[in-house]
């Protein structure tokens, strides 16, 4: 297979350009999505820490550790979802 054979065909290129990920309206939806993901991560951290404290964690450090674990799980999910 030569390098020339691996080039995208014009009809494939056109089809991939039509299926753009940009929102239909003007403006970028990327910033809003990032802000929502950051808010979700903060909420998960706070909720897991609070629930851990209510469940009887030995101290605040243990509760914050549980919050970090929950944060990491949700962060991995968000990154792998892309």
PyMOL commands that set and color helices and strands:
alter all, ss='L'
color gray80, all
select helices_A, chain A and resi 3-6+10-18+30-54+60-81
alter helices_A, ss='H'
color red, helices_A
deselect
rebuild
show_as cartoon
